Amino acid sequence: MKTMRRSVLGALAFGVLSASLGWSPAAEAQQQQSVLSDVLKRGVLRIATIGGNPPYSSLDPSGKPVGYDIDIANLLAEQLKLKPEFIVVDVPGRITALQTRRADVTFANFTANVERSKVIAFTDPYVVVGSIYMVKKDSPIQTVEQLNDPKYKIGFARGGTAEGISALTAPKAQKVRFDTVGDAYLAMQSGQVDSHLQDSLQNASYMAKDGDKYRNLPGNWSYEEISIGLPAGDFDWWRVLNIFVKNLNGSGENARIFKKWFGYDMPPIQQKF
């Protein structure tokens, strides 16, 4: 009887210890099926990205993805000696593609935050951005406080962080959601919306080209770390991707690719706003 009791207690103790360490037979089976081993066996890196989001990512006339994120993704595939395969998704699809294992990584101007981290994982950032409101040069709007009025419309890409930022900074203004950042920008050009909320680096790129037509409202309204997204619960895959990001940032290659697409020098990764 004592022997049986010890066995039961031992099994219970083992179960508690295993749970505290995050171990379970299912977790072990999942670990054995790491994305890393899958991609190396497959010889193909499946990359989720979005179109209509220049200069991060867009589609050229032939339908081929191009941009800052695309060059970095291609570099990762090259270093892993894999063939890159791009999967174009919408903004919410950046998460879904990872959850369903349709994609191995997401490169898509992807902000790491707590809400998203409940269902997927992120690497360290390879660039840091803020959020800025843009208006036409002749707009009567001078401040975000003034924009916070039901008679004004703010445009932004659906499913992105702009949703929450606009709700906090201009809750009374009307919100108009578009499929892509590019669509929201065109809507401001055509007068469908009064302001376009976008990340600060995209904003600087647009202003460099069209600064005679537009201006920014004072203030920078977020701190966002743009990272590689990956399926949750896969330490080996995260480890490899994170090493890639550290080397990308430290080698100067990131800065070179950034300047190629944005047209100006890359800000520090730990930028303060």
The 8 nearest C-alpha neighbors of each residue, nearest first, counted from 0:
[[1, 3, 2, 4, 5, 6, 7, 8],
 [2, 0, 4, 3, 5, 6, 7, 8],
 [3, 1, 5, 4, 0, 6, 7, 8],
 [2, 4, 6, 0, 1, 5, 7, 8],
 [3, 5, 1, 7, 6, 2, 0, 8],
 [6, 4, 8, 2, 3, 7, 9, 1],
 [7, 5, 9, 3, 4, 8, 10, 2],
 [6, 8, 10, 4, 9, 5, 11, 3],
 [9, 7, 11, 5, 10, 6, 12, 4],
 [10, 8, 6, 12, 7, 11, 5, 13],
 [9, 11, 13, 7, 8, 12, 6, 14],
 [12, 10, 14, 8, 9, 13, 7, 15],
 [11, 13, 9, 15, 14, 10, 8, 16],
 [14, 12, 10, 16, 11, 15, 17, 9],
 [13, 15, 11, 17, 12, 16, 18, 10],
 [14, 16, 12, 18, 17, 13, 19, 11],
 [17, 15, 13, 19, 18, 14, 12, 20],
 [18, 16, 22, 14, 20, 19, 15, 13],
 [17, 19, 21, 15, 20, 16, 22, 14],
 [20, 18, 16, 21, 17, 15, 22, 14],
 [21, 19, 17, 18, 22, 16, 15, 23],
 [20, 22, 18, 19, 17, 23, 26, 16],
 [23, 21, 17, 20, 18, 26, 27, 24],
 [22, 24, 26, 25, 27, 17, 21, 18],
 [25, 23, 27, 26, 28, 22, 29, 30],
 [24, 26, 28, 23, 27, 29, 22, 30],
 [27, 25, 23, 29, 28, 24, 22, 30],
 [26, 28, 30, 24, 29, 25, 23, 31],
 [29, 27, 25, 31, 30, 26, 24, 32],
 [30, 28, 26, 32, 27, 31, 25, 33],
 [31, 29, 27, 33, 32, 28, 26, 233],
 [30, 32, 28, 29, 33, 27, 36, 26],
 [31, 33, 29, 30, 34, 28, 36, 37],
 [34, 32, 35, 30, 36, 31, 233, 37],
 [33, 35, 37, 36, 236, 38, 32, 103],
 [34, 36, 236, 33, 37, 38, 39, 235],
 [35, 37, 39, 33, 34, 38, 40, 32],
 [38, 36, 34, 40, 35, 39, 41, 33],
 [39, 37, 41, 40, 35, 36, 42, 43],
 [38, 40, 42, 36, 41, 37, 35, 81],
 [39, 41, 37, 38, 42, 36, 43, 35],
 [40, 42, 38, 43, 39, 37, 44, 36],
 [41, 43, 81, 39, 40, 38, 82, 44],
 [44, 42, 82, 81, 41, 38, 83, 45],
 [43, 45, 83, 84, 38, 82, 81, 46],
 [46, 44, 84, 102, 103, 85, 83, 43],
 [45, 47, 85, 104, 102, 105, 86, 84],
 [48, 46, 105, 86, 102, 87, 85, 106],
 [49, 47, 107, 87, 106, 88, 105, 86],
 [48, 50, 87, 88, 89, 107, 56, 51],
 [49, 51, 57, 52, 58, 56, 87, 48],
 [52, 50, 57, 181, 179, 53, 180, 56],
 [51, 53, 56, 180, 57, 50, 181, 55],
 [54, 52, 55, 56, 57, 51, 66, 181],
 [53, 55, 66, 56, 260, 67, 52, 261],
 [56, 54, 67, 53, 66, 68, 52, 108],
 [57, 55, 66, 53, 52, 65, 54, 50],
 [58, 56, 50, 51, 53, 52, 64, 65],
 [57, 59, 64, 62, 63, 50, 65, 60],
 [58, 60, 62, 63, 61, 64, 65, 57],
 [61, 59, 62, 58, 63, 64, 57, 65],
 [60, 62, 59, 63, 58, 64, 65, 57],
 [63, 61, 58, 59, 60, 64, 57, 65],
 [62, 64, 58, 59, 61, 65, 60, 57],
 [65, 63, 58, 57, 59, 56, 62, 69],
 [66, 64, 69, 57, 56, 58, 63, 59],
 [67, 65, 56, 55, 69, 54, 68, 70],
 [66, 68, 55, 70, 69, 260, 54, 257],
 [69, 67, 55, 71, 70, 66, 106, 56],
 [68, 70, 72, 66, 67, 71, 65, 73],
 [71, 69, 73, 67, 72, 68, 74, 66],
 [70, 72, 74, 68, 73, 69, 75, 67],
 [73, 71, 69, 75, 74, 70, 68, 76],
 [72, 74, 70, 76, 71, 75, 69, 77],
 [73, 75, 77, 71, 72, 76, 70, 78],
 [76, 74, 72, 78, 77, 73, 79, 71],
 [77, 75, 81, 73, 79, 74, 78, 83],
 [76, 78, 80, 74, 75, 79, 81, 73],
 [77, 79, 75, 80, 76, 74, 81, 243],
 [78, 80, 76, 77, 81, 75, 39, 74],
 [81, 79, 77, 78, 76, 82, 42, 39],
 [82, 80, 76, 42, 43, 79, 44, 77],
 [81, 83, 43, 44, 76, 42, 84, 80],
 [84, 82, 44, 76, 43, 45, 81, 73],
 [85, 83, 45, 44, 46, 82, 43, 86],
 [84, 86, 46, 47, 45, 87, 83, 48],
 [85, 87, 47, 46, 48, 88, 84, 45],
 [86, 88, 48, 49, 47, 85, 50, 89],
 [89, 87, 92, 49, 48, 86, 93, 47],
 [88, 90, 92, 91, 49, 93, 178, 87],
 [89, 91, 92, 158, 93, 159, 88, 157],
 [92, 90, 158, 93, 89, 94, 95, 159],
 [93, 91, 95, 89, 88, 94, 90, 96],
 [92, 94, 91, 90, 96, 95, 105, 47],
 [95, 93, 92, 97, 96, 91, 98, 119],
 [94, 96, 92, 98, 97, 93, 99, 91],
 [95, 97, 101, 102, 99, 94, 98, 92],
 [98, 96, 100, 230, 102, 95, 94, 99],
 [99, 97, 95, 100, 96, 230, 94, 119],
 [98, 100, 101, 97, 96, 95, 102, 230],
 [101, 99, 97, 102, 98, 96, 103, 230],
 [100, 102, 96, 99, 97, 103, 45, 98],
 [103, 101, 45, 100, 96, 97, 46, 104],
 [102, 104, 45, 46, 229, 97, 100, 44],
 [105, 103, 229, 46, 228, 102, 47, 106],
 [104, 106, 47, 228, 46, 227, 48, 107],
 [105, 107, 48, 227, 68, 47, 108, 104],
 [106, 108, 48, 109, 49, 105, 68, 56],
 [109, 107, 225, 55, 106, 110, 68, 226],
 [108, 110, 107, 225, 226, 111, 106, 227],
 [111, 109, 225, 224, 223, 226, 112, 108],
 [112, 110, 224, 121, 226, 225, 109, 115],
 [111, 113, 115, 114, 116, 110, 223, 224],
 [112, 114, 116, 115, 117, 111, 118, 120],
 [115, 113, 116, 117, 112, 118, 111, 119],
 [116, 114, 117, 113, 112, 118, 119, 111],
 [117, 115, 113, 119, 118, 120, 114, 112],
 [116, 118, 115, 114, 119, 113, 120, 231],
 [117, 119, 116, 115, 231, 120, 98, 114],
 [120, 118, 231, 116, 230, 117, 229, 115],
 [121, 119, 231, 229, 116, 230, 228, 122],
 [122, 120, 228, 227, 226, 229, 111, 123],
 [123, 121, 241, 227, 226, 124, 237, 240],
 [122, 124, 226, 241, 121, 125, 244, 227],
 [125, 123, 226, 225, 224, 126, 122, 127],
 [124, 126, 226, 225, 244, 248, 123, 268],
 [125, 127, 225, 268, 124, 224, 128, 226],
 [128, 126, 224, 268, 223, 225, 270, 124],
 [129, 127, 223, 199, 198, 222, 200, 224],
 [128, 130, 221, 222, 199, 198, 223, 219],
 [131, 129, 198, 220, 199, 221, 219, 197],
 [132, 130, 219, 199, 196, 197, 198, 220],
 [131, 133, 196, 216, 195, 215, 194, 197],
 [132, 134, 215, 195, 194, 214, 216, 196],
 [135, 133, 194, 214, 213, 215, 138, 193],
 [134, 136, 213, 138, 137, 212, 214, 133],
 [135, 137, 213, 212, 214, 138, 134, 211],
 [136, 138, 135, 139, 213, 212, 134, 140],
 [137, 139, 135, 140, 136, 134, 141, 193],
 [140, 138, 141, 137, 136, 135, 134, 145],
 [141, 139, 138, 142, 145, 146, 134, 143],
 [140, 142, 216, 139, 145, 143, 138, 146],
 [143, 141, 145, 144, 216, 140, 217, 146],
 [142, 144, 146, 145, 147, 216, 169, 141],
 [145, 143, 147, 142, 146, 169, 168, 148],
 [144, 146, 142, 143, 147, 140, 148, 141],
 [147, 145, 143, 144, 148, 140, 151, 142],
 [148, 146, 169, 172, 144, 171, 145, 143],
 [147, 149, 172, 171, 150, 146, 151, 145],
 [150, 148, 172, 171, 151, 173, 147, 152],
 [149, 151, 148, 172, 152, 173, 146, 147],
 [152, 150, 172, 149, 148, 193, 173, 146],
 [153, 151, 173, 192, 193, 174, 172, 154],
 [154, 152, 194, 174, 192, 195, 175, 193],
 [153, 155, 175, 195, 183, 192, 176, 194],
 [154, 156, 183, 176, 196, 177, 195, 180],
 [157, 155, 177, 179, 180, 176, 178, 159],
 [158, 156, 176, 177, 159, 178, 155, 90],
 [159, 157, 91, 90, 156, 160, 162, 161],
 [160, 158, 161, 157, 156, 162, 90, 91],
 [159, 161, 162, 163, 164, 158, 110, 157],
 [162, 160, 164, 159, 163, 165, 155, 196],
 [163, 161, 160, 165, 164, 159, 166, 158],
 [164, 162, 166, 161, 165, 160, 167, 159],
 [163, 165, 161, 167, 166, 162, 168, 160],
 [164, 166, 168, 169, 167, 163, 162, 161],
 [167, 165, 170, 163, 164, 169, 168, 162],
 [168, 166, 164, 165, 170, 169, 163, 162],
 [167, 169, 165, 166, 164, 170, 143, 147],
 [168, 170, 147, 165, 171, 166, 172, 167],
 [171, 169, 166, 172, 167, 168, 147, 165],
 [170, 172, 148, 147, 149, 169, 173, 166],
 [173, 171, 149, 148, 147, 151, 170, 169],
 [172, 174, 152, 149, 151, 153, 171, 175],
 [175, 173, 153, 152, 154, 172, 176, 155],
 [176, 174, 154, 153, 173, 152, 155, 177],
 [175, 177, 157, 155, 156, 154, 174, 178],
 [178, 176, 156, 157, 179, 183, 155, 182],
 [177, 179, 156, 157, 182, 89, 176, 180],
 [180, 178, 156, 182, 181, 51, 177, 52],
 [179, 181, 156, 183, 52, 182, 155, 184],
 [180, 182, 184, 51, 179, 183, 52, 185],
 [181, 183, 185, 179, 184, 180, 177, 186],
 [184, 182, 186, 180, 155, 154, 181, 185],
 [183, 185, 181, 187, 186, 182, 195, 180],
 [184, 186, 188, 182, 187, 183, 189, 181],
 [187, 185, 183, 191, 189, 184, 188, 192],
 [186, 188, 192, 190, 184, 185, 189, 191],
 [187, 189, 185, 186, 190, 184, 135, 191],
 [188, 190, 186, 187, 191, 185, 192, 184],
 [189, 191, 187, 192, 188, 186, 193, 185],
 [192, 190, 186, 189, 187, 193, 188, 152],
 [193, 191, 152, 187, 190, 194, 153, 154],
 [192, 194, 152, 153, 151, 187, 134, 190],
 [195, 193, 134, 153, 133, 192, 187, 154],
 [194, 196, 154, 133, 132, 153, 155, 184],
 [197, 195, 132, 155, 131, 154, 133, 194],
 [198, 196, 130, 131, 195, 202, 199, 132],
 [197, 199, 130, 129, 201, 200, 128, 202],
 [198, 200, 202, 129, 130, 201, 131, 128],
 [201, 199, 203, 202, 198, 128, 204, 129],
 [202, 200, 204, 203, 198, 199, 205, 197],
 [201, 203, 199, 205, 200, 204, 206, 198],
 [204, 202, 206, 200, 201, 205, 207, 199],
 [203, 205, 201, 207, 202, 206, 261, 200],
 [206, 204, 202, 208, 207, 203, 209, 201],
 [205, 207, 210, 209, 203, 208, 204, 202],
 [206, 208, 204, 205, 210, 209, 203, 262],
 [209, 207, 206, 205, 210, 204, 211, 203],
 [210, 208, 206, 211, 212, 205, 207, 213],
 [209, 211, 206, 213, 212, 207, 208, 214],
 [210, 212, 209, 213, 136, 214, 206, 208],
 [213, 211, 136, 210, 209, 135, 214, 137],
 [214, 212, 135, 136, 210, 134, 211, 209],
 [215, 213, 136, 134, 133, 135, 210, 216],
 [216, 214, 133, 132, 134, 217, 131, 213],
 [215, 217, 142, 132, 133, 141, 218, 143],
 [218, 216, 142, 215, 219, 143, 141, 132],
 [219, 217, 220, 216, 131, 143, 132, 215],
 [220, 218, 131, 130, 129, 221, 272, 217],
 [219, 221, 130, 218, 129, 131, 164, 222],
 [222, 220, 129, 130, 219, 223, 164, 128],
 [221, 223, 129, 128, 224, 127, 220, 272],
 [224, 222, 128, 127, 110, 129, 221, 225],
 [223, 225, 127, 124, 110, 111, 226, 126],
 [226, 224, 110, 124, 109, 126, 127, 108],
 [227, 225, 124, 122, 109, 125, 121, 123],
 [226, 228, 122, 121, 106, 105, 229, 104],
 [227, 229, 121, 105, 104, 120, 226, 122],
 [228, 230, 104, 120, 121, 119, 97, 103],
 [231, 229, 119, 97, 120, 98, 232, 233],
 [232, 230, 119, 120, 233, 229, 118, 116],
 [231, 233, 234, 230, 120, 30, 119, 29],
 [234, 232, 236, 235, 231, 33, 237, 30],
 [233, 235, 237, 236, 238, 232, 30, 33],
 [234, 236, 238, 237, 233, 239, 35, 33],
 [235, 237, 35, 239, 238, 234, 233, 34],
 [236, 238, 234, 240, 235, 239, 241, 233],
 [239, 237, 235, 241, 236, 240, 234, 242],
 [240, 238, 242, 236, 241, 237, 243, 235],
 [241, 239, 243, 237, 242, 238, 236, 244],
 [240, 242, 244, 238, 243, 122, 239, 237],
 [243, 241, 245, 239, 244, 240, 246, 238],
 [242, 244, 240, 246, 241, 245, 247, 239],
 [245, 243, 247, 241, 242, 246, 248, 125],
 [244, 246, 242, 248, 247, 243, 249, 241],
 [247, 245, 249, 243, 244, 248, 250, 242],
 [248, 246, 244, 253, 245, 250, 249, 252],
 [249, 247, 245, 246, 253, 250, 244, 251],
 [248, 250, 246, 247, 251, 245, 252, 253],
 [251, 249, 252, 247, 246, 248, 253, 245],
 [250, 252, 254, 253, 249, 248, 255, 247],
 [253, 251, 255, 254, 250, 247, 256, 248],
 [252, 254, 256, 255, 247, 251, 248, 257],
 [253, 255, 257, 251, 252, 265, 256, 258],
 [254, 256, 252, 258, 253, 257, 259, 251],
 [257, 255, 259, 253, 258, 254, 252, 67],
 [256, 258, 254, 259, 255, 260, 261, 253],
 [259, 257, 262, 263, 261, 255, 264, 260],
 [258, 260, 256, 257, 262, 261, 255, 67],
 [261, 259, 258, 257, 262, 67, 54, 66],
 [260, 262, 258, 204, 263, 257, 259, 54],
 [261, 263, 258, 260, 259, 204, 264, 257],
 [262, 264, 258, 261, 265, 257, 259, 204],
 [265, 263, 258, 266, 254, 262, 257, 261],
 [264, 266, 254, 257, 258, 263, 267, 255],
 [267, 265, 264, 268, 270, 127, 126, 269],
 [266, 268, 270, 269, 265, 127, 126, 271],
 [269, 267, 126, 270, 127, 266, 125, 124],
 [270, 268, 267, 271, 127, 266, 126, 224],
 [269, 271, 267, 268, 272, 266, 127, 128],
 [272, 270, 269, 222, 267, 268, 127, 129],
 [271, 270, 219, 129, 222, 221, 220, 128]]
